[in-house]
Amino acid sequence: MLGCLAISAGGQAAPVSASGGALPIAERAAEALAPDWIVKQSDNICGLKNARQLSNPGMVDFPSLYDSTEEAQKIKDEGIDPASPEGSRLRAAAYERIRKACQQVMTDQSLCSVWKSIRSRSGATATDVTETVRALL
């Protein structure tokens, strides 16, 4: 293949293909270096948080688990305002109950982490451990 350089408006040389279009070399290099797993730190429940370190992550349906906790049932049954001090205490207790159950399942199933939401660039799927965690609640 015959390659040539084109000078861009900024005076930078950029590789171009035989058809005249610029090759997205930087984009391909960045994509190759990008981690396979796509996550938001706020979706991490327990375990590894760095997407580059993930090897065997799990995921849960967090809203469903939250609704299954005793604390969430109390908020609903007693009409407690979730923003009130009592509601905040109950919500924090529900989150902690879920985190501890996720931690136990993560250890038992040799997962590296558990997430509320996680995607993969390669199409891999994280192990869904929702029902296993629910059983521990």
Number of C-alpha atoms within 10 A of each C-alpha: 5 6 10 12 13 15 10 9 7 6 8 10 12 15 17 16 13 11 6 12 11 13 12 12 11 9 10 11 10 11 12 10 10 13 17 19 21 15 18 14 12 10 15 19 24 20 18 17 19 15 17 13 13 16 14 15 21 27 24 23 16 17 9 12 20 19 14 16 19 15 20 20 15 13 18 13 9 8 10 16 12 15 10 10 11 13 18 15 13 21 19 13 16 21 18 13 19 23 17 16 18 28 19 16 20 22 12 9 12 12 20 18 25 28 27 18 19 19 15 13 12 9 9 10 15 21 15 15 18 18 13 14 21 18 10 13 17
